[in-house]
Every structure is written in C-alpha cells, then in structure tokens.
Amino acid sequence: MVYLSAAGVAEPAVDVDHWAREMGQKTIDNKDHGAFTNILLHAFNYNLLVDDSAMKEKSPADENNDGQLTAGELHQYIRRELRKRSFSQTPNLLTPSDGRSNELTGGKAWSDVPLFCFSRKKLLSQNIEKRASENFHSIKVWRGNISSNMVKNLDAVSGIEMLPKEKKKDAELIINEEQDGYALYFPNGNFLTKILSTNNLKKRIVRQLFLKRFEELGRLPKKYGVMAEIIGSSGVYFTGMDMGIALHLESESYVLVFDITPQGLVNIIWPYEISELKKIQGLSYPGLTTLTGKDNGTEMLVAIAYYKKPSFWDRVLEQAKNGPDDAFLEEVIKSAYGSDFSGASVDYAFVVGRDLLGFSTIKKVP
C-alpha cells in the first residue's frame, strides 16, 4: 500500500472553493475542489473520464512518457504543480518500509510501481529532433501596469516580444511596476523576482529567455524516471530555514544538478567534488544550505541524468567551482537532445530571504 497525503504535518490542505474561483483560481471542471484534488484530477487525465472527444495521449504526470503513471511520478507532479500555483502545502509520499519490495514489486522501488496505464489511446511518440530545432528567439511578455513608453522601450530589445493587452493568455512573463521598481511574475501569478532599474529589467527578461530552455528539458521524453525536488519544512522558505535537495533515479546515472536563483544566476550543486563524479541512483541533502539575505522570488532546481558519461564531464568541477559560463550551459542544453541523455526533472520553490548565490554556498551533510 502506498499513501499520498495532501499536505505535510501541521500544514493546512487548502480548498479552491467558489470564493477562490471568483478571485481567479481555476479548477479542472470549474467546481469546488481541494487544491491537491484538483491537481490529482489533472494527473489522472480527467478528460478521459468525462469526454472521449477531448481524450489526451497521456497523463501530464507521466515523467518518462512510457504510458504508465507511478506513485513517484504522481507525487512529483502534484508537489511541483502546487508550488507553481503558490500553495504552501507539501504532499508526502509514504511507502512500506518492511523490506518486502523485492517480493511484491519485482525488485522495483515502491515509488516506481505503476498505478495506472493510459492505454485507451496509443501514445504519440515525440519528435526529439523537432524539439531540438525549436527556436527560442523571443520571450512573450505582458505589460501589466507599465506605461506605453516602457512597452516600446522593452519591445525594441532583441529577444523581448511585448504582447498587447488582449494577449495576456499567451504570456510567459508579466511585468508590474511597483513603488520601488518592477516585479516579474509567471502567468499563473507566481512571483519570479524584483528588479530595481530599467536596464536590469531588460537584462533579466532576456536572461529568462535563455533559462526557459532549462525548463524545457523537464518536458523531454525520458529513458527512465528522474525526479528532483527541493526539500524543507514547507513549500515557502524564509530567512534562517534550511533548504535541501533530493533526487531519485530508476537507474544509475551521471547526474548534473543546477540551481537557478530568482535573479537568474546558475550554480552547479552536483557534482562539486571529485568523489561525486561517479554514477549515482539517489541523492538526499536535506540541510544543503541555510537561507540568508533579503531577496525573494522563485528558485528553480534542474537535474539532468545521463546513462553514459557526457563529453563535457571532465570540465564539470571547474565550472562548478568558478560558476558555469553560458557556453558550457549551452553545451549542456544541447546534450539533452543526444543519445546519452536519460532524462531531466525540474522543481520550484518560493523563497523569502535568499542571498544572490542560492545553493552555491554548500553545507554538505554526511
């Protein structure tokens, strides 16, 4: 038996009732649901249950695109989606610890046991070459409350496409002018970061155009399950709190883990030492770093797994120590479309009180 809770210990499980829906929160069928239940219905491909004409090819929670939904994939998807929607509840996956996994699951971890198989419609294979050739020429930005002159100013910057008021649904970022600068938001309302000057605003938006390619890696087909998560006491992290990472893979892999701060800085947090260059099948550092500083926003964790040693592997530690340059990051992104790539996973956390370096000041735990 596998249990999946809606929230962690002493955390409230939030409802999306008619009042919340009137304030802009949405549910899959425009009815009242718990936030957890709403995302669970998405994961179960609810359209299959109510409308055959709207049948999808697979569950959006099927991380490795094999047509099966495992407990681990379900947990990771719900946890990630709750955070993206700014709900500070943390679903917990509880699995048996009586040592009988080999006997009952055929040698698999409980989290890797399929719960459902979406076989009512043949899965459509994804064309990796097409995904690799996608051009990330621009990032679509909705103006929010900024002036028309500022819109023209930003629209003149290469890589920024300012959308008209009626195209908000197509936005990848939303700008609002506030008392002491500008705030960037994701379309779902999640706060990304605060920018103080116009010039820095331009630079940060263009930087997000580059960084969205890391998010895309988590959507690529996987050879096997790769699940990464930011761990701590809740989905929202404040100054003084410990913050860590956990990683689970279905097969031993060479693993590269990046932290992307709200300011757009990229740090390599695994591997960081020579001993970490070997293959691993799991990783858990619950107290990897303690939050310091005053910067707020959305932090992103990206884990990339390879079943064969990638060509850049002998340069990883140097890049980790000095901070990865964009040429190296470009090489990593391109490697995800090669034959050695096994899969990637992306997780998000909202942080209140973060130094500029994010996870780069590492407090290693035995």
N, C-alpha and C positions, 0 to 999 in steps of 0.2 A: 504494500500500500504506500502511495506517495501522497503527501499533503502539500497543498499550496495555500498559504494564508493571504488574506487581502492586505494585511499590514503587519508591521513588527510589533514587538512587545511595547505596550503603553502608547502606541500610536493610534489615532482615530482613523477609521476607514471612511473616507469622505463619500457622500452621496451627491450625484448630479440630479437634483430634483427640478421641478418646474421653475423655481426661483432662479436657480443657477443657469438653467437654459434661457431664461429671459435676459440674463446678464451676458449671454454669448456662448456659454458652454454647450457643446453638442453631444448627442448620443447617437448611436448607430441607427436607431429607429425612431428618434425624437420622443422617446418615452423616458420616464424616470428610471435611473439605474444607479448602483454604486459605481464609482469611478473604476474600481477593479473589475466589476462585472461587465461594464461597457467595453473595456479593452479585451476582456476574455471573449466576448462575442465576436469582436473583430478577429481575434486569433483563431477562433473556431470557424472562420469563414461563414459568418452568419447568413450571407446571401444564399448559400447553398440550402439553408433551411427554409427560406421564405420565398425565393424567387429563382426558379431554374433558368429563366432568361438572363438573369444577372450573374450566373454562375462564374466564379473565378477559377483560375487554373490551380491555385494552391492557397494554403494559409499564408498570410503575411508573416507569420511567426516561424515558418519553415526556413531556418537559417541556412541549411546546406542544400536546399532545393531538391530533396530526394522524395518528395511526396508524402513524407511521414512527419508527424509532429511529436517531438519528445518532451518529456517533463522539463528538461533543462532548457530547451528552446522556448517553451511556453513561459517559463519563469523569467528568462532573459528578456523576452519581448514585452511582457506586461510591465516589468520593472522599468525598462527603458521608456516605454510609452507614457507611463505615469509621470516620470520625471520630465519628459518633453512637454507635458501638459501642466507642469508646475504643481502636481500633487505631491506632498511631502510624506507619503506613506510608502513603506518598503515591504513588498511581498516577500515572504520567506518560503523556501522550498525545503521540506523536511522529508528525508528518505530513511528507510530502515538502516539500523546500524548493528544488526545481529550477525553480520558476516555471511549471509546466505545469498549474496548477489550472484555468485557463480552458479549456484544451484537453480535459482529461479529466473535469472535473466540471461543465461547462456554466456556468462562471463562479462557482460556489459555492466557499466555503472548504472545505478537506478535512474540517474538523470538522463541517460541515453536511451532508455527504453521507450519505443514508440507508443504514444497514447492513441493516435488516430492516423489513418491513412486516407488521403484525399484522392481516391481513385475513380470518382464518378465521371471525371473528365480527364483525358490524357494530358499529362503535364507538357507544356510547351517548352522546348529547350531554349535557353537564352543564348543569343549570338554574342559570344565574348568579343569577337573581333569588332563587331559593330560598337559595343560598349567602349572598347579601347580607342576607337576612332572618333568618339564623341568629342566635339569641340567645346571646351569651356571658355568661350570667348568673352562672355559677359555675365554679370550677376544682376538679377532683376530686383530693383529697389523701389518700394512705395514711399511716397513723400511724407506721409503723416501730416504733421502740422507745420512743416518748414515752408519758408517763403518761396515765391516763384523764382526770384533771383538765385536763391540757393539751389533750386531744382536745375536751373540752367547751368549753374556753376558745376554741379556734380555730373550732369549729363554730358558735359564736354570732356570728362575724364575717360580715357580709354579703359574699357572693361566694366564701366558702370552704365546700366540701362535704367533710366528713371521711368517709372510707369505712370500713366495718367491715373487720376483718382478712381475711375471706374474699373481699373485692372488690379485692384488690391489682391484678388484671389490668386493672381499669378506671381505674387511677390515672393522672393527668397529672403529679403530683409526689409524691415520697416524702420524709418528714421523718425524720431520725435525730438523737437527742440525743447530743452528744459532750461531751468533757471541758470544753471552753471555749465551748460554745454549741450551735447547731443547724446541721445540714447539710441542704441541699436537693439531691435527686437527681432525674433523669429516670427514667422507668420502665425504660429499658434499662440503668440503673446509672451513667450518666454524671453526674458531679458538676456541679451548677449553681453553687452559691455557699455561703458560710459566713455565718451570722447569729449575732450575739453576744447579743441580747436578745429577750425575748418580743414586745415591742411592734414591734421591727423585723422580726421573723419574720412577724407578721401583715401588716405593710405590704408586705413583699417578695412574699408569696404573692398578695395582691390585685393587686400590680403585674404579676405573671406572668399573671394573668387578662387584663389589658389587652394585654400583649405577645404572647400566643399568637395574637392576631388578625394580627400581622405574619407569623407562621409560616404562617398560613392563606393569605396572599397567594401564597406559592410554590406552592400546590396549585391555584390558579385556572387555568382554561383560558387559553392564550396565543395571541395572533395570530401570533407568531413566536418563535423561540428567544431566551431571555435567560438567560445563565449568569454567575453571580458566584462568586468564590472568594477565600478568604483564603489568601495565599501566603507561603511562607517555606521554611525548610530541612526542616521536618517537620510532622506533624500536632499536635505538642505544642510549645508555645512557652514558653521560660524567660526570666527576667530577663536583659536585655542583648541578646537576639535581636531582629533586625529582623523586622517583620511588615508585610505589604503586601496590596494587593487587585488583582484582575484581573477584567475584565468583557468579555464578548463578546456582541454582539447580531447578529441576522441582518439587521437593517435600522437605519438611522439613527434615533435616538430622543432625546427629552429624558429624562435619567436622573437619578433621585434615589437616593442610596446612604446607608443608615443603618448605624451601628454600635450594637449593643446590648450593654452590658457585663454581666458576671456580676451586678453589683449592681442591674441594671435601668435604668441610665441610658441615654438615647438621644441619639446625636450624629449630625448630618448631616456626612458627609465628602465628599460631592459633590452639587451644586456648592458651592464655597466662595468662589470669586472670580467677578467679572463675566464674565471670558473663558470660564468653564465653564458658562454658561447656554445655550450653543448645543447643537444636536443632535450626538451622537457615535455611533460604531458600535463602539467598543472603548476600553478603558482599562487601563493597566498601571502600577501604582506598587509595585514590589517592595520598596522601602525607605520606606514611608509613615510608619512610626513605629517607635520602639525601646521594648521593654518596660521599664518601671520600676515600682517599688513592690513590694508583698508580697501582693496579693490574687489568689486563684486562682479558677478556675471556667470556665464555658463562655461564650464570646463568640459573638455572632451577627451576621452581615452580611446585610443585606437590600437588594437592588437592585430598583427599580421603574422600568419603562420606559413612555413614552407616545409615540405617534406624532404626536399633536397637543399643543401646549403646554397643560398643565393650568391650571385657573383660578387656582391659588394660586402660580403660578410667579414672579410679581413679588415675592413675600414670602419666597422660599426663602432668599436670602442673609441677610436679617435674622434669620430663625430659625436659620440655621447659625451665625451669629456669637454669638447670645445663648443658644443651646440651644433646641431646639423645645419649645413648650408642648404640653400634652395636647390642647388644642382644635385646634391645627394638625395634630397626628398623627392625630386623629380624622378630619379633613378628608381627609388623605392616604389613610387606610384606605378611606373611603367612595368615593374617586375610583377605586379599583381595581375597583369594580363598575360603572363608567361606560363610555361608548363610546370614550373616548380612551385607555383603558388597553390596553397591548400585552402586558404580561407582567411577572412578578416572579421572582426567584431568591433562595434563602436558603442560606447556608453557615454552618458552625460550626467553631470551633477551641477546643481546651482550652488555657488559658493558665495559667502558673505564674509569678506576679510581674507584676501589672498595676496601674497607677495607676487611680484612680477614673474618669478621663476617657476611658479607652480610646483610640480613634483621634483624639480631638478635638485633641490636640496634634500637628499635622500637619507632617511633614518632607517637603515637596514635592520631587520629583525631576524634572529636565528630561525 
